[in-house]
Amino acid sequence: MSRSFATLEPQLEGEIAIRRRHEPAAGSQRLEPGAAPRAAAAALSPAPQAPPGVGEFERIEDYLRSYLEDERFRSTHPLACGRWIVSWEMLWCADSRAKVIAVGQRAREAMQAFDASLLEACAPLAMDPQWPELLTERVRRGGTLEDTIAGVAGVVGAYGEQLGEERCALLGRLLEHWRALAENVQRHEHAWCPAGERLRWEDGRRLVLFTALVMVEVDRGFA
């Protein structure tokens, strides 16, 4: 992360705190835990009930946040959950191009963290026996978009027989869509965008929501 964007976080955190004081209390509705991946059941918490349907929530973002904040998901992917919540809260204070870029950075970091914790939970049972070294190397490099996509796709592919061809294909398309959204914001961060291309608040919103959607759908794919 560049130093200029890192300095935005304290300012944004203050704005988030002010906004929360003026918001009505959030509803207490929460999701029941979903089922854990079958092959990694020993490493993850048991799940007695399936989550309720999206129809029980007024907005899709309420369903996604409730799923990510559920104890089962949060205990398995704590950094991914935390980074996503930060990106979501920052989004509503993002009134400048620099702030939208900072939001995009947090969304990418949430997916990178999800990739790492997913690999850590599943790789010992399904993937290369050298997984600790692979994970350490990925963290050392900081995790590129390609690393993140390859990591999540690798776990999905390793469980392809359980997930089924149709489900794997769907998750693959979701990951490609997420890549396109993330690359769009990243182009502006590094000034790679074509002349005249503008970064909008809506670009940040799509990336944040789609980050949550991918994490939820990948996790639900093992239910």
ChimeraX commands (.cxc) that place a marker at each C-alpha (Angstrom):
marker #1 position 0.00,0.00,0.00 radius 0.5
marker #1 position 1.34,3.46,-0.81 radius 0.5
marker #1 position 2.08,5.78,2.10 radius 0.5
marker #1 position -0.32,8.44,0.81 radius 0.5
marker #1 position -3.30,6.09,0.91 radius 0.5
marker #1 position -2.26,4.58,4.25 radius 0.5
marker #1 position -2.62,8.01,5.89 radius 0.5
marker #1 position -6.31,8.07,4.96 radius 0.5
marker #1 position -7.26,5.29,7.39 radius 0.5
marker #1 position -7.25,7.31,10.66 radius 0.5
marker #1 position -9.33,10.02,8.98 radius 0.5
marker #1 position -11.79,7.48,7.60 radius 0.5
marker #1 position -12.04,5.67,10.92 radius 0.5
marker #1 position -13.01,8.95,12.57 radius 0.5
marker #1 position -15.68,9.57,9.95 radius 0.5
marker #1 position -17.00,6.03,10.44 radius 0.5
marker #1 position -17.28,6.57,14.19 radius 0.5
marker #1 position -19.19,9.85,13.69 radius 0.5
marker #1 position -21.58,8.23,11.21 radius 0.5
marker #1 position -22.30,5.33,13.54 radius 0.5
marker #1 position -23.29,7.68,16.37 radius 0.5
marker #1 position -25.98,9.18,14.15 radius 0.5
marker #1 position -27.30,5.88,12.77 radius 0.5
marker #1 position -30.18,3.93,14.34 radius 0.5
marker #1 position -29.15,0.72,16.04 radius 0.5
marker #1 position -28.71,-2.13,13.59 radius 0.5
marker #1 position -31.11,-5.05,13.73 radius 0.5
marker #1 position -30.11,-8.07,15.71 radius 0.5
marker #1 position -30.98,-10.57,12.99 radius 0.5
marker #1 position -28.14,-13.02,12.34 radius 0.5
marker #1 position -27.56,-16.09,10.28 radius 0.5
marker #1 position -27.41,-19.58,11.64 radius 0.5
marker #1 position -24.04,-21.18,10.89 radius 0.5
marker #1 position -23.66,-22.92,7.55 radius 0.5
marker #1 position -22.16,-26.36,7.12 radius 0.5
marker #1 position -18.37,-26.67,7.07 radius 0.5
marker #1 position -16.42,-28.14,4.12 radius 0.5
marker #1 position -16.81,-31.89,4.32 radius 0.5
marker #1 position -13.15,-32.70,3.73 radius 0.5
marker #1 position -12.03,-30.09,6.26 radius 0.5
marker #1 position -14.70,-30.82,8.86 radius 0.5
marker #1 position -12.11,-31.75,11.46 radius 0.5
marker #1 position -10.48,-28.34,11.18 radius 0.5
marker #1 position -13.66,-26.23,11.16 radius 0.5
marker #1 position -16.51,-25.77,13.61 radius 0.5
marker #1 position -19.56,-28.03,13.28 radius 0.5
marker #1 position -22.69,-26.51,11.79 radius 0.5
marker #1 position -26.01,-27.82,13.06 radius 0.5
marker #1 position -28.27,-25.78,10.77 radius 0.5
marker #1 position -28.13,-24.23,7.33 radius 0.5
marker #1 position -28.35,-20.43,6.97 radius 0.5
marker #1 position -31.75,-18.91,6.19 radius 0.5
marker #1 position -32.50,-17.72,2.69 radius 0.5
marker #1 position -31.76,-14.29,1.29 radius 0.5
marker #1 position -35.50,-13.55,1.34 radius 0.5
marker #1 position -35.36,-13.12,5.12 radius 0.5
marker #1 position -33.29,-9.94,4.65 radius 0.5
marker #1 position -34.43,-6.64,3.20 radius 0.5
marker #1 position -31.20,-6.07,1.25 radius 0.5
marker #1 position -28.62,-8.44,-0.20 radius 0.5
marker #1 position -25.84,-6.56,1.58 radius 0.5
marker #1 position -27.54,-7.31,4.91 radius 0.5
marker #1 position -27.50,-11.02,4.11 radius 0.5
marker #1 position -23.85,-10.95,3.01 radius 0.5
marker #1 position -22.67,-9.04,6.07 radius 0.5
marker #1 position -24.67,-11.26,8.42 radius 0.5
marker #1 position -23.12,-14.34,6.85 radius 0.5
marker #1 position -19.58,-12.98,7.14 radius 0.5
marker #1 position -20.12,-11.89,10.75 radius 0.5
marker #1 position -21.49,-15.27,11.80 radius 0.5
marker #1 position -19.29,-16.97,14.39 radius 0.5
marker #1 position -18.48,-19.94,12.16 radius 0.5
marker #1 position -17.23,-17.87,9.22 radius 0.5
marker #1 position -15.56,-15.24,11.41 radius 0.5
marker #1 position -13.63,-17.81,13.44 radius 0.5
marker #1 position -12.33,-19.52,10.29 radius 0.5
marker #1 position -11.61,-16.33,8.29 radius 0.5
marker #1 position -11.11,-13.61,10.94 radius 0.5
marker #1 position -8.86,-11.31,8.93 radius 0.5
marker #1 position -11.00,-11.61,5.79 radius 0.5
marker #1 position -14.11,-10.73,7.78 radius 0.5
marker #1 position -12.41,-7.81,9.52 radius 0.5
marker #1 position -10.93,-6.37,6.34 radius 0.5
marker #1 position -14.25,-6.63,4.53 radius 0.5
marker #1 position -16.10,-4.82,7.32 radius 0.5
marker #1 position -13.49,-2.05,7.21 radius 0.5
marker #1 position -13.95,-1.73,3.44 radius 0.5
marker #1 position -17.74,-1.59,3.82 radius 0.5
marker #1 position -17.63,1.08,6.52 radius 0.5
marker #1 position -15.04,3.11,4.61 radius 0.5
marker #1 position -17.23,2.99,1.50 radius 0.5
marker #1 position -19.86,5.24,3.09 radius 0.5
marker #1 position -17.24,7.90,3.83 radius 0.5
marker #1 position -15.61,7.67,0.39 radius 0.5
marker #1 position -16.31,11.13,-1.02 radius 0.5
marker #1 position -13.13,11.42,-3.09 radius 0.5
marker #1 position -11.17,9.44,-5.65 radius 0.5
marker #1 position -8.39,8.71,-3.13 radius 0.5
marker #1 position -10.90,7.32,-0.63 radius 0.5
marker #1 position -12.52,5.06,-3.22 radius 0.5
marker #1 position -9.04,3.73,-4.03 radius 0.5
marker #1 position -8.44,3.09,-0.32 radius 0.5
marker #1 position -11.76,1.21,-0.16 radius 0.5
marker #1 position -10.64,-0.92,-3.10 radius 0.5
marker #1 position -7.38,-1.73,-1.35 radius 0.5
marker #1 position -9.23,-3.02,1.71 radius 0.5
marker #1 position -11.56,-5.12,-0.45 radius 0.5
marker #1 position -8.58,-6.73,-2.18 radius 0.5
marker #1 position -6.92,-7.36,1.16 radius 0.5
marker #1 position -10.09,-9.04,2.39 radius 0.5
marker #1 position -10.00,-11.44,-0.55 radius 0.5
marker #1 position -6.28,-12.05,-0.08 radius 0.5
marker #1 position -6.90,-12.90,3.57 radius 0.5
marker #1 position -9.76,-15.20,2.57 radius 0.5
marker #1 position -7.46,-16.94,0.10 radius 0.5
marker #1 position -4.84,-17.49,2.83 radius 0.5
marker #1 position -7.23,-18.80,5.47 radius 0.5
marker #1 position -9.09,-20.98,2.96 radius 0.5
marker #1 position -5.80,-22.49,1.82 radius 0.5
marker #1 position -4.70,-23.00,5.42 radius 0.5
marker #1 position -7.95,-24.76,6.33 radius 0.5
marker #1 position -8.16,-26.99,3.26 radius 0.5
marker #1 position -4.66,-27.53,1.88 radius 0.5
marker #1 position -3.47,-30.04,4.48 radius 0.5
marker #1 position -6.24,-32.38,3.40 radius 0.5
marker #1 position -6.53,-31.73,-0.31 radius 0.5
marker #1 position -3.52,-30.03,-1.81 radius 0.5
marker #1 position 0.27,-29.95,-2.12 radius 0.5
marker #1 position 2.05,-31.28,0.98 radius 0.5
marker #1 position 4.31,-28.23,0.78 radius 0.5
marker #1 position 1.38,-25.90,1.55 radius 0.5
marker #1 position 3.03,-24.10,4.55 radius 0.5
marker #1 position 5.95,-22.99,2.35 radius 0.5
marker #1 position 3.57,-21.92,-0.43 radius 0.5
marker #1 position 1.48,-19.91,1.99 radius 0.5
marker #1 position 4.53,-18.26,3.56 radius 0.5
marker #1 position 5.87,-17.29,0.15 radius 0.5
marker #1 position 2.54,-15.79,-0.86 radius 0.5
marker #1 position 2.37,-13.69,2.31 radius 0.5
marker #1 position 5.98,-12.56,1.82 radius 0.5
marker #1 position 5.22,-11.29,-1.69 radius 0.5
marker #1 position 2.14,-9.44,-0.46 radius 0.5
marker #1 position -0.27,-11.37,-2.67 radius 0.5
marker #1 position -1.04,-10.18,-6.20 radius 0.5
marker #1 position -4.46,-10.40,-7.81 radius 0.5
marker #1 position -3.22,-13.39,-9.78 radius 0.5
marker #1 position -2.01,-15.11,-6.59 radius 0.5
marker #1 position -5.37,-14.50,-4.93 radius 0.5
marker #1 position -7.42,-15.81,-7.85 radius 0.5
marker #1 position -5.14,-18.82,-8.28 radius 0.5
marker #1 position -5.28,-19.65,-4.57 radius 0.5
marker #1 position -9.07,-19.61,-4.27 radius 0.5
marker #1 position -9.50,-21.34,-7.62 radius 0.5
marker #1 position -6.99,-23.98,-6.55 radius 0.5
marker #1 position -9.00,-24.90,-3.46 radius 0.5
marker #1 position -12.22,-24.97,-5.49 radius 0.5
marker #1 position -10.55,-27.20,-8.07 radius 0.5
marker #1 position -9.19,-29.54,-5.40 radius 0.5
marker #1 position -12.75,-30.16,-4.22 radius 0.5
marker #1 position -14.16,-30.28,-7.75 radius 0.5
marker #1 position -15.53,-33.79,-7.42 radius 0.5
marker #1 position -17.52,-32.85,-4.32 radius 0.5
marker #1 position -18.68,-29.49,-5.62 radius 0.5
marker #1 position -19.67,-30.73,-9.05 radius 0.5
marker #1 position -18.85,-29.37,-12.49 radius 0.5
marker #1 position -21.68,-26.82,-12.54 radius 0.5
marker #1 position -20.81,-25.35,-9.15 radius 0.5
marker #1 position -17.10,-25.15,-9.99 radius 0.5
marker #1 position -17.88,-23.36,-13.24 radius 0.5
marker #1 position -20.10,-20.84,-11.44 radius 0.5
marker #1 position -17.44,-20.10,-8.81 radius 0.5
marker #1 position -14.86,-19.71,-11.56 radius 0.5
marker #1 position -17.02,-17.10,-13.31 radius 0.5
marker #1 position -17.58,-15.25,-10.04 radius 0.5
marker #1 position -13.82,-15.09,-9.47 radius 0.5
marker #1 position -13.26,-13.73,-12.98 radius 0.5
marker #1 position -15.91,-11.05,-12.42 radius 0.5
marker #1 position -14.26,-10.10,-9.11 radius 0.5
marker #1 position -10.90,-9.86,-10.89 radius 0.5
marker #1 position -12.35,-7.42,-13.43 radius 0.5
marker #1 position -13.81,-5.20,-10.70 radius 0.5
marker #1 position -10.58,-5.25,-8.67 radius 0.5
marker #1 position -8.43,-4.50,-11.72 radius 0.5
marker #1 position -10.64,-1.54,-12.58 radius 0.5
marker #1 position -9.93,0.16,-9.24 radius 0.5
marker #1 position -6.28,-0.89,-9.27 radius 0.5
marker #1 position -5.73,0.79,-12.64 radius 0.5
marker #1 position -6.65,4.13,-11.07 radius 0.5
marker #1 position -4.48,3.44,-8.03 radius 0.5
marker #1 position -1.41,3.03,-10.26 radius 0.5
marker #1 position -2.49,5.50,-12.98 radius 0.5
marker #1 position -2.80,2.73,-15.57 radius 0.5
marker #1 position -6.28,3.82,-16.66 radius 0.5
marker #1 position -6.93,5.21,-20.15 radius 0.5
marker #1 position -7.12,8.97,-20.49 radius 0.5
marker #1 position -10.53,10.27,-19.52 radius 0.5
marker #1 position -11.59,7.15,-17.59 radius 0.5
marker #1 position -13.10,8.22,-14.28 radius 0.5
marker #1 position -13.24,6.33,-10.99 radius 0.5
marker #1 position -16.72,6.50,-9.48 radius 0.5
marker #1 position -18.08,5.71,-6.03 radius 0.5
marker #1 position -20.15,3.02,-7.73 radius 0.5
marker #1 position -16.93,1.24,-8.75 radius 0.5
marker #1 position -15.98,0.93,-5.10 radius 0.5
marker #1 position -19.46,-0.25,-4.11 radius 0.5
marker #1 position -19.48,-3.01,-6.72 radius 0.5
marker #1 position -16.05,-4.25,-5.66 radius 0.5
marker #1 position -16.90,-4.33,-1.96 radius 0.5
marker #1 position -20.22,-6.13,-2.45 radius 0.5
marker #1 position -18.79,-8.58,-4.95 radius 0.5
marker #1 position -15.91,-9.37,-2.59 radius 0.5
marker #1 position -18.45,-10.42,0.03 radius 0.5
marker #1 position -20.48,-12.35,-2.55 radius 0.5
marker #1 position -17.47,-14.38,-3.72 radius 0.5
marker #1 position -16.42,-15.24,-0.16 radius 0.5
marker #1 position -19.95,-16.28,0.76 radius 0.5
marker #1 position -20.51,-18.34,-2.38 radius 0.5
marker #1 position -17.17,-20.13,-2.09 radius 0.5
marker #1 position -17.84,-20.91,1.55 radius 0.5
marker #1 position -21.42,-22.00,0.81 radius 0.5
marker #1 position -20.15,-24.20,-1.98 radius 0.5
marker #1 position -18.84,-26.58,0.66 radius 0.5
marker #1 position -22.10,-26.67,2.63 radius 0.5
marker link #1:1,2 radius 0.2
marker link #1:2,3 radius 0.2
marker link #1:3,4 radius 0.2
marker link #1:4,5 radius 0.2
marker link #1:5,6 radius 0.2
marker link #1:6,7 radius 0.2
marker link #1:7,8 radius 0.2
marker link #1:8,9 radius 0.2
marker link #1:9,10 radius 0.2
marker link #1:10,11 radius 0.2
marker link #1:11,12 radius 0.2
marker link #1:12,13 radius 0.2
marker link #1:13,14 radius 0.2
marker link #1:14,15 radius 0.2
marker link #1:15,16 radius 0.2
marker link #1:16,17 radius 0.2
marker link #1:17,18 radius 0.2
marker link #1:18,19 radius 0.2
marker link #1:19,20 radius 0.2
marker link #1:20,21 radius 0.2
marker link #1:21,22 radius 0.2
marker link #1:22,23 radius 0.2
marker link #1:23,24 radius 0.2
marker link #1:24,25 radius 0.2
marker link #1:25,26 radius 0.2
marker link #1:26,27 radius 0.2
marker link #1:27,28 radius 0.2
marker link #1:28,29 radius 0.2
marker link #1:29,30 radius 0.2
marker link #1:30,31 radius 0.2
marker link #1:31,32 radius 0.2
marker link #1:32,33 radius 0.2
marker link #1:33,34 radius 0.2
marker link #1:34,35 radius 0.2
marker link #1:35,36 radius 0.2
marker link #1:36,37 radius 0.2
marker link #1:37,38 radius 0.2
marker link #1:38,39 radius 0.2
marker link #1:39,40 radius 0.2
marker link #1:40,41 radius 0.2
marker link #1:41,42 radius 0.2
marker link #1:42,43 radius 0.2
marker link #1:43,44 radius 0.2
marker link #1:44,45 radius 0.2
marker link #1:45,46 radius 0.2
marker link #1:46,47 radius 0.2
marker link #1:47,48 radius 0.2
marker link #1:48,49 radius 0.2
marker link #1:49,50 radius 0.2
marker link #1:50,51 radius 0.2
marker link #1:51,52 radius 0.2
marker link #1:52,53 radius 0.2
marker link #1:53,54 radius 0.2
marker link #1:54,55 radius 0.2
marker link #1:55,56 radius 0.2
marker link #1:56,57 radius 0.2
marker link #1:57,58 radius 0.2
marker link #1:58,59 radius 0.2
marker link #1:59,60 radius 0.2
marker link #1:60,61 radius 0.2
marker link #1:61,62 radius 0.2
marker link #1:62,63 radius 0.2
marker link #1:63,64 radius 0.2
marker link #1:64,65 radius 0.2
marker link #1:65,66 radius 0.2
marker link #1:66,67 radius 0.2
marker link #1:67,68 radius 0.2
marker link #1:68,69 radius 0.2
marker link #1:69,70 radius 0.2
marker link #1:70,71 radius 0.2
marker link #1:71,72 radius 0.2
marker link #1:72,73 radius 0.2
marker link #1:73,74 radius 0.2
marker link #1:74,75 radius 0.2
marker link #1:75,76 radius 0.2
marker link #1:76,77 radius 0.2
marker link #1:77,78 radius 0.2
marker link #1:78,79 radius 0.2
marker link #1:79,80 radius 0.2
marker link #1:80,81 radius 0.2
marker link #1:81,82 radius 0.2
marker link #1:82,83 radius 0.2
marker link #1:83,84 radius 0.2
marker link #1:84,85 radius 0.2
marker link #1:85,86 radius 0.2
marker link #1:86,87 radius 0.2
marker link #1:87,88 radius 0.2
marker link #1:88,89 radius 0.2
marker link #1:89,90 radius 0.2
marker link #1:90,91 radius 0.2
marker link #1:91,92 radius 0.2
marker link #1:92,93 radius 0.2
marker link #1:93,94 radius 0.2
marker link #1:94,95 radius 0.2
marker link #1:95,96 radius 0.2
marker link #1:96,97 radius 0.2
marker link #1:97,98 radius 0.2
marker link #1:98,99 radius 0.2
marker link #1:99,100 radius 0.2
marker link #1:100,101 radius 0.2
marker link #1:101,102 radius 0.2
marker link #1:102,103 radius 0.2
marker link #1:103,104 radius 0.2
marker link #1:104,105 radius 0.2
marker link #1:105,106 radius 0.2
marker link #1:106,107 radius 0.2
marker link #1:107,108 radius 0.2
marker link #1:108,109 radius 0.2
marker link #1:109,110 radius 0.2
marker link #1:110,111 radius 0.2
marker link #1:111,112 radius 0.2
marker link #1:112,113 radius 0.2
marker link #1:113,114 radius 0.2
marker link #1:114,115 radius 0.2
marker link #1:115,116 radius 0.2
marker link #1:116,117 radius 0.2
marker link #1:117,118 radius 0.2
marker link #1:118,119 radius 0.2
marker link #1:119,120 radius 0.2
marker link #1:120,121 radius 0.2
marker link #1:121,122 radius 0.2
marker link #1:122,123 radius 0.2
marker link #1:123,124 radius 0.2
marker link #1:124,125 radius 0.2
marker link #1:125,126 radius 0.2
marker link #1:126,127 radius 0.2
marker link #1:127,128 radius 0.2
marker link #1:128,129 radius 0.2
marker link #1:129,130 radius 0.2
marker link #1:130,131 radius 0.2
marker link #1:131,132 radius 0.2
marker link #1:132,133 radius 0.2
marker link #1:133,134 radius 0.2
marker link #1:134,135 radius 0.2
marker link #1:135,136 radius 0.2
marker link #1:136,137 radius 0.2
marker link #1:137,138 radius 0.2
marker link #1:138,139 radius 0.2
marker link #1:139,140 radius 0.2
marker link #1:140,141 radius 0.2
marker link #1:141,142 radius 0.2
marker link #1:142,143 radius 0.2
marker link #1:143,144 radius 0.2
marker link #1:144,145 radius 0.2
marker link #1:145,146 radius 0.2
marker link #1:146,147 radius 0.2
marker link #1:147,148 radius 0.2
marker link #1:148,149 radius 0.2
marker link #1:149,150 radius 0.2
marker link #1:150,151 radius 0.2
marker link #1:151,152 radius 0.2
marker link #1:152,153 radius 0.2
marker link #1:153,154 radius 0.2
marker link #1:154,155 radius 0.2
marker link #1:155,156 radius 0.2
marker link #1:156,157 radius 0.2
marker link #1:157,158 radius 0.2
marker link #1:158,159 radius 0.2
marker link #1:159,160 radius 0.2
marker link #1:160,161 radius 0.2
marker link #1:161,162 radius 0.2
marker link #1:162,163 radius 0.2
marker link #1:163,164 radius 0.2
marker link #1:164,165 radius 0.2
marker link #1:165,166 radius 0.2
marker link #1:166,167 radius 0.2
marker link #1:167,168 radius 0.2
marker link #1:168,169 radius 0.2
marker link #1:169,170 radius 0.2
marker link #1:170,171 radius 0.2
marker link #1:171,172 radius 0.2
marker link #1:172,173 radius 0.2
marker link #1:173,174 radius 0.2
marker link #1:174,175 radius 0.2
marker link #1:175,176 radius 0.2
marker link #1:176,177 radius 0.2
marker link #1:177,178 radius 0.2
marker link #1:178,179 radius 0.2
marker link #1:179,180 radius 0.2
marker link #1:180,181 radius 0.2
marker link #1:181,182 radius 0.2
marker link #1:182,183 radius 0.2
marker link #1:183,184 radius 0.2
marker link #1:184,185 radius 0.2
marker link #1:185,186 radius 0.2
marker link #1:186,187 radius 0.2
marker link #1:187,188 radius 0.2
marker link #1:188,189 radius 0.2
marker link #1:189,190 radius 0.2
marker link #1:190,191 radius 0.2
marker link #1:191,192 radius 0.2
marker link #1:192,193 radius 0.2
marker link #1:193,194 radius 0.2
marker link #1:194,195 radius 0.2
marker link #1:195,196 radius 0.2
marker link #1:196,197 radius 0.2
marker link #1:197,198 radius 0.2
marker link #1:198,199 radius 0.2
marker link #1:199,200 radius 0.2
marker link #1:200,201 radius 0.2
marker link #1:201,202 radius 0.2
marker link #1:202,203 radius 0.2
marker link #1:203,204 radius 0.2
marker link #1:204,205 radius 0.2
marker link #1:205,206 radius 0.2
marker link #1:206,207 radius 0.2
marker link #1:207,208 radius 0.2
marker link #1:208,209 radius 0.2
marker link #1:209,210 radius 0.2
marker link #1:210,211 radius 0.2
marker link #1:211,212 radius 0.2
marker link #1:212,213 radius 0.2
marker link #1:213,214 radius 0.2
marker link #1:214,215 radius 0.2
marker link #1:215,216 radius 0.2
marker link #1:216,217 radius 0.2
marker link #1:217,218 radius 0.2
marker link #1:218,219 radius 0.2
marker link #1:219,220 radius 0.2
marker link #1:220,221 radius 0.2
marker link #1:221,222 radius 0.2
marker link #1:222,223 radius 0.2
view
